[in-house]
Amino acid sequence: MRPLGSVISADKFKQTGLMRQQILLSAQDLYAAQKGETVLIVDCRFFLSDPGKGYSDYLHAHIPGAVYAHLDNDLSNPITSNSGRHPLPDADRFAGFLARSGWQAGTRVVAYDDAGGSIAARLWWLMKYFGHDDAVLLDGGLPAWQSAGYELEKGQVTASSAVTASFKVRSDLVVSTPELLERLAGQAMVLADVRAAKRFRGEIEPIDSVAGHIPGALNYPFELSLAADGRFKPVSEVRKGLLALQGGHQSNDLVFMCGSGVTACHTIFAAELAGLKGSRLYAGSWSEWIRDSSRPVEPGAI
């Protein structure tokens, strides 16, 4: 084991041109700023088919100084009979994870994975949900870091536990199932499902017990915001796609969902990156919706 080391000071952050408002960070910028003291790097790699693989891969090799966040254990609450597969963590659970990671209020979090940010965006969104906007994604994640030629390290990184912070939940960022039912009836929203098109259409369903989508939802796979190398497309392209999805609605009418409220955070991140503020998360997503067989399901494309 080694102590927490690769964090970035606020001064170094400014020297590399990384303004506090910026939410997407390049590997080059992170490397240049790696010797400071106030930014926490978090490895969020996770595989639904093998929940232990992300941590195993982390132990084998990770960005120097990064701590690990487990999607099931750290970034979610336990599943209940009424919840989806990844219920949002309560404030105590999430604060405890950050405290164990050495995080303190005002510390900037850099989250990464090896899947285009699709898991890491959950940590970015949770920081926002609990009232702390100081979080960024590493553009392209671990593959971008490696392609830039930077070294990795092995083993567990341990941090000196910090005092557990008190968080205030921003419920305005979330849409509940009852609210979703009400708003769908009134057509006062744009519900976008970011799962793959075949899952949305109900042609395949590798994870959940019911295939299809919520009636009225539009399909907008999260990969539409990414280039082939897993980095985000130019902001102008990301914005163009999301504006087309938004149609005549305001950006705060956008509600994103997926299978369990994880990859939907990625498209919320993309919207914010593109300057489209105020979109919300249907946190329970498809896996919660189908818990009640009385809720309508569309088995085919709309």
C-alpha positions in Angstrom: 0.0 0.0 0.0 1.1 3.6 -0.5 -0.3 6.9 0.8 -2.5 9.2 -1.2 -0.1 11.3 -3.3 -1.2 12.3 -6.8 -3.5 15.3 -6.1 -3.5 18.7 -7.5 -3.2 22.0 -5.7 -5.5 24.9 -6.5 -2.4 27.0 -7.5 -1.2 24.3 -9.9 -4.7 24.0 -11.2 -4.7 27.6 -12.1 -1.2 27.4 -13.6 -2.4 24.8 -16.1 -5.3 26.9 -17.2 -7.9 24.7 -15.5 -10.6 27.1 -14.4 -12.9 26.1 -11.6 -15.9 26.2 -14.1 -14.2 23.6 -16.3 -15.7 20.1 -15.9 -13.6 18.1 -18.5 -9.9 17.6 -18.0 -7.3 16.2 -20.5 -4.7 13.6 -19.6 -2.0 16.2 -20.4 -3.4 18.7 -18.0 -3.8 16.2 -15.2 -0.2 15.0 -15.7 1.1 18.5 -15.7 -0.6 19.3 -12.4 -0.1 16.0 -10.7 2.3 17.1 -7.8 0.0 19.4 -5.9 -2.2 18.8 -2.8 -5.9 19.5 -3.2 -7.5 17.3 -6.0 -8.6 13.8 -5.4 -8.3 11.3 -8.3 -10.8 8.5 -8.3 -10.8 5.3 -10.4 -14.4 4.3 -11.1 -14.0 1.3 -13.4 -16.8 -1.2 -13.1 -18.4 -4.1 -15.0 -22.0 -5.1 -14.5 -21.2 -8.7 -15.6 -18.4 -9.0 -13.1 -18.7 -6.5 -10.2 -15.3 -7.4 -8.8 -13.3 -6.9 -12.0 -13.0 -3.1 -11.8 -11.3 -3.2 -8.4 -9.1 -6.1 -9.6 -8.1 -4.1 -12.6 -7.5 -1.1 -10.4 -5.1 -3.1 -8.2 -3.2 -4.2 -11.3 -2.7 -0.8 -12.7 -4.2 2.7 -12.1 -3.3 6.4 -12.4 -0.7 7.2 -9.7 -2.4 8.3 -6.5 -5.9 7.3 -7.5 -8.3 5.8 -5.0 -11.0 3.4 -6.0 -14.8 3.9 -6.0 -17.0 0.8 -6.4 -20.3 1.5 -8.1 -22.3 -1.0 -6.0 -20.7 -0.3 -2.6 -19.7 3.4 -2.7 -21.8 5.1 -5.3 -25.1 3.3 -4.6 -27.4 2.3 -1.8 -28.4 -1.4 -1.4 -31.1 -2.6 -3.7 -34.6 -2.8 -2.3 -37.8 -4.5 -3.5 -39.0 -1.2 -5.0 -35.7 0.3 -6.3 -33.7 0.0 -9.5 -30.4 -1.8 -9.7 -28.4 1.2 -8.4 -30.3 3.3 -5.9 -28.8 6.7 -5.1 -26.6 6.5 -2.0 -27.9 8.4 1.0 -25.8 11.3 2.2 -24.2 9.4 5.1 -23.1 6.6 2.8 -21.6 8.9 0.2 -20.0 11.2 2.7 -18.4 8.2 4.4 -16.9 7.0 1.1 -15.4 10.5 0.5 -14.1 10.7 4.0 -12.4 7.3 3.6 -10.9 8.7 0.4 -9.4 11.7 2.1 -11.8 14.2 0.6 -12.5 17.5 2.3 -14.9 20.3 1.3 -13.3 22.4 -1.4 -11.2 19.5 -2.8 -11.7 19.0 -6.5 -12.5 15.4 -7.6 -11.2 14.0 -10.9 -13.1 10.9 -11.9 -12.2 8.4 -14.6 -12.9 4.9 -15.9 -12.1 3.0 -19.1 -15.5 3.3 -20.7 -15.7 6.8 -22.0 -16.7 8.2 -18.6 -20.0 6.2 -18.5 -19.3 5.1 -14.9 -17.2 8.0 -13.7 -20.0 10.4 -14.6 -22.0 8.9 -11.7 -19.4 10.2 -9.3 -19.4 13.6 -11.0 -23.2 13.8 -10.8 -23.3 12.6 -7.2 -20.9 15.4 -6.1 -23.3 17.9 -7.7 -26.4 16.1 -6.2 -24.9 16.5 -2.7 -24.1 20.2 -3.3 -20.5 20.1 -4.3 -19.7 21.2 -7.8 -16.0 20.8 -7.6 -15.7 17.6 -9.8 -14.5 16.9 -13.3 -14.1 14.0 -15.7 -10.8 12.9 -17.2 -11.5 13.0 -20.9 -11.0 9.6 -22.4 -10.2 8.1 -19.0 -7.5 5.5 -18.5 -7.0 4.8 -22.2 -6.3 8.5 -22.9 -3.8 8.5 -20.0 -2.0 5.5 -21.4 -2.1 6.7 -25.0 -0.3 9.8 -23.8 2.5 7.6 -22.5 2.0 8.3 -18.8 2.9 5.7 -16.2 0.6 3.6 -14.1 1.0 2.2 -10.6 -0.1 -1.0 -8.9 -1.7 -1.7 -5.5 -4.1 -0.1 -3.1 -3.8 3.7 -2.5 -4.8 4.6 1.1 -5.7 8.0 2.3 -5.8 9.6 5.7 -9.5 9.6 6.6 -11.0 13.0 6.6 -13.8 14.4 8.8 -17.2 13.2 7.4 -18.8 16.2 5.7 -22.4 17.0 6.0 -24.2 17.1 2.6 -27.4 18.7 1.6 -29.3 16.7 -1.0 -30.4 18.6 -4.2 -33.7 16.9 -4.8 -34.3 19.3 -7.7 -31.8 17.3 -9.8 -33.9 14.1 -9.6 -37.2 13.0 -11.0 -39.1 10.3 -9.1 -41.3 7.6 -10.6 -44.6 9.3 -9.5 -43.5 12.6 -10.9 -42.4 10.9 -14.1 -45.8 9.3 -14.5 -47.5 12.7 -13.9 -45.3 14.7 -16.2 -45.5 12.1 -19.0 -49.2 12.5 -19.0 -48.9 16.2 -19.3 -46.1 16.2 -22.0 -44.2 18.8 -20.0 -40.9 17.1 -20.5 -38.5 15.4 -22.8 -37.6 11.9 -21.5 -34.4 10.6 -23.1 -33.3 7.0 -22.6 -29.5 6.7 -23.2 -29.4 2.9 -23.5 -28.3 1.3 -26.7 -30.9 1.4 -29.5 -31.5 -2.4 -29.5 -32.3 -2.4 -25.8 -34.5 0.6 -26.1 -36.5 -1.0 -28.9 -36.8 -4.2 -26.8 -34.9 -6.4 -29.3 -32.5 -7.5 -26.6 -32.3 -7.2 -22.9 -29.2 -8.6 -21.3 -29.7 -7.3 -17.8 -33.3 -6.6 -16.8 -36.3 -8.9 -16.6 -38.4 -6.8 -19.0 -37.4 -5.5 -22.4 -38.5 -2.2 -24.0 -38.9 1.4 -22.9 -41.2 3.9 -21.2 -43.9 5.1 -23.6 -43.1 8.6 -24.9 -39.3 8.3 -24.3 -36.8 9.1 -27.0 -33.7 7.1 -27.5 -30.4 9.0 -27.3 -27.5 6.5 -26.7 -24.9 8.1 -24.5 -22.1 7.2 -27.0 -23.5 9.9 -29.3 -21.5 12.4 -27.3 -18.2 10.5 -27.7 -15.7 10.1 -30.5 -14.3 6.7 -31.5 -11.4 7.0 -29.0 -13.7 7.5 -26.0 -13.1 11.2 -25.7 -15.9 13.7 -25.9 -16.7 15.1 -29.4 -16.1 18.9 -29.8 -18.5 20.8 -27.7 -20.2 22.3 -30.8 -21.1 18.8 -32.0 -22.3 17.7 -28.5 -24.5 20.8 -28.3 -26.0 20.3 -31.7 -27.1 16.8 -31.0 -28.6 17.7 -27.7 -30.4 20.7 -29.0 -32.0 18.5 -31.7 -33.1 16.1 -28.9 -34.4 19.0 -26.9 -36.6 20.3 -29.7 -38.7 23.2 -28.7 -38.3 22.6 -25.0 -36.0 24.3 -22.5 -33.0 22.4 -21.3 -34.5 22.1 -17.8 -37.3 20.0 -19.4 -34.8 17.3 -20.3 -34.9 14.2 -18.1 -32.3 11.4 -18.7 -32.7 7.8 -17.9 -30.9 4.5 -18.6 -31.0 1.0 -17.1 -30.2 2.0 -13.5 -29.4 5.7 -13.4 -25.7 5.4 -14.1 -24.9 6.1 -17.7 -27.7 8.7 -17.8 -25.4 10.8 -15.7 -23.0 10.8 -18.6 -25.5 12.6 -20.9 -26.3 15.0 -18.1 -22.6 15.8 -18.0 -22.6 16.2 -21.8 -25.5 18.6 -21.6 -23.7 20.7 -19.0 -20.5 20.6 -21.0 -22.5 21.9 -23.9 -23.9 24.8 -21.8 -27.4 23.2 -21.5 -28.1 23.6 -17.8 -30.8 22.1 -15.7 -31.4 18.6 -17.0 -32.5 16.0 -14.5 -32.0 12.3 -13.7 -34.7 9.7 -13.5 -32.5 7.9 -10.9 -34.5 4.7 -10.7 -34.5 4.4 -14.5 -35.7 1.3 -16.4 -34.9 -1.2 -13.7 -37.1 0.6 -11.2 -39.9 1.4 -13.7 -40.4 -2.3 -14.4 -40.7 -3.2 -10.7 -44.4 -2.5 -11.0 -46.1 -4.4 -13.8 -49.0 -1.8 -13.9 -46.6 0.8 -15.3 -46.9 1.0 -19.1 -44.1 -0.5 -21.2 -43.6 0.0 -24.9 -42.1 -3.1 -26.5 -41.3 -1.6 -29.9 -39.8 1.6 -31.3 -42.0 4.7 -31.0 
